[in-house]
Amino acid sequence: MPPVEPFGTLVREAVANETFNRLADLRRRITRRWWWLARNPLIVKGGVGFRWAVNLGK
């Protein structure tokens, strides 16, 4: 499994079961999720589960 694949699940949680009238709205929601994940490395570590993820946020 590519290292980024489990990360995609964490991003998709922000848009699951949502509809967007414009592509810009979808982009905005995904961008906010990326920034939120960047500020919450423990969530990423748990969701990704790769050894290298342990070093995130250090």
Short mmCIF file of the C-alpha atoms (twelve columns), coordinates in Angstrom:
data_MODEL
# 
_entry.id   MODEL 
# 
loop_
_atom_site.group_PDB 
_atom_site.id 
_atom_site.type_symbol 
_atom_site.label_atom_id 
_atom_site.label_alt_id 
_atom_site.label_comp_id 
_atom_site.label_asym_id 
_atom_site.label_seq_id 
_atom_site.Cartn_x 
_atom_site.Cartn_y 
_atom_site.Cartn_z 
_atom_site.pdbx_PDB_model_num 
ATOM 1  C CA . MET A 1  0.000   0.000  0.000  1 
ATOM 2  C CA . PRO A 2  1.440   3.427  -0.909 1 
ATOM 3  C CA . PRO A 3  2.216   5.538  2.179  1 
ATOM 4  C CA . VAL A 4  -0.238  8.261  1.217  1 
ATOM 5  C CA . GLU A 5  -3.211  5.918  0.743  1 
ATOM 6  C CA . PRO A 6  -4.299  5.725  4.421  1 
ATOM 7  C CA . PHE A 7  -3.870  9.497  4.641  1 
ATOM 8  C CA . GLY A 8  -6.516  9.862  1.946  1 
ATOM 9  C CA . THR A 9  -9.036  8.254  4.286  1 
ATOM 10 C CA . LEU A 10 -8.383  10.961 6.863  1 
ATOM 11 C CA . VAL A 11 -8.976  13.627 4.234  1 
ATOM 12 C CA . ARG A 12 -12.101 11.971 2.820  1 
ATOM 13 C CA . GLU A 13 -13.726 12.017 6.268  1 
ATOM 14 C CA . ALA A 14 -14.143 15.773 5.843  1 
ATOM 15 C CA . VAL A 15 -16.206 15.415 2.674  1 
ATOM 16 C CA . ALA A 16 -18.042 12.137 3.224  1 
ATOM 17 C CA . ASN A 17 -21.786 12.364 2.632  1 
ATOM 18 C CA . GLU A 18 -21.505 15.998 1.553  1 
ATOM 19 C CA . THR A 19 -22.471 17.635 -1.700 1 
ATOM 20 C CA . PHE A 20 -20.769 20.661 -3.160 1 
ATOM 21 C CA . ASN A 21 -22.261 23.003 -5.720 1 
ATOM 22 C CA . ARG A 22 -18.884 24.275 -6.819 1 
ATOM 23 C CA . LEU A 23 -15.465 22.707 -7.147 1 
ATOM 24 C CA . ALA A 24 -14.058 25.676 -5.212 1 
ATOM 25 C CA . ASP A 25 -16.180 24.683 -2.197 1 
ATOM 26 C CA . LEU A 26 -14.800 21.148 -2.285 1 
ATOM 27 C CA . ARG A 27 -11.254 22.455 -2.568 1 
ATOM 28 C CA . ARG A 28 -11.820 24.811 0.359  1 
ATOM 29 C CA . ARG A 29 -13.113 21.972 2.569  1 
ATOM 30 C CA . ILE A 30 -10.197 19.689 1.665  1 
ATOM 31 C CA . THR A 31 -7.682  22.477 2.253  1 
ATOM 32 C CA . ARG A 32 -9.141  23.146 5.689  1 
ATOM 33 C CA . ARG A 33 -8.907  19.430 6.493  1 
ATOM 34 C CA . TRP A 34 -5.248  19.289 5.378  1 
ATOM 35 C CA . TRP A 35 -4.395  22.213 7.655  1 
ATOM 36 C CA . TRP A 36 -6.320  20.667 10.554 1 
ATOM 37 C CA . LEU A 37 -4.456  17.383 10.089 1 
ATOM 38 C CA . ALA A 38 -1.144  19.271 9.971  1 
ATOM 39 C CA . ARG A 39 -1.954  20.713 13.401 1 
ATOM 40 C CA . ASN A 40 -3.014  17.315 14.795 1 
ATOM 41 C CA . PRO A 41 -0.148  14.885 14.118 1 
ATOM 42 C CA . LEU A 42 -1.445  12.310 16.616 1 
ATOM 43 C CA . ILE A 43 -4.530  11.817 14.439 1 
ATOM 44 C CA . VAL A 44 -2.282  11.296 11.418 1 
ATOM 45 C CA . LYS A 45 -0.018  8.883  13.276 1 
ATOM 46 C CA . GLY A 46 -2.964  6.744  14.324 1 
ATOM 47 C CA . GLY A 47 -4.623  6.836  10.929 1 
ATOM 48 C CA . VAL A 48 -1.576  6.205  8.806  1 
ATOM 49 C CA . GLY A 49 0.059   3.539  10.952 1 
ATOM 50 C CA . PHE A 50 3.461   3.636  9.251  1 
ATOM 51 C CA . ARG A 51 6.703   3.644  11.210 1 
ATOM 52 C CA . TRP A 52 7.831   6.928  9.622  1 
ATOM 53 C CA . ALA A 53 4.662   8.630  10.850 1 
ATOM 54 C CA . VAL A 54 5.918   8.347  14.429 1 
ATOM 55 C CA . ASN A 55 8.371   11.148 13.642 1 
ATOM 56 C CA . LEU A 56 5.667   13.590 12.529 1 
ATOM 57 C CA . GLY A 57 5.454   16.685 14.637 1 
ATOM 58 C CA . LYS A 58 8.896   16.258 16.207 1 
# 
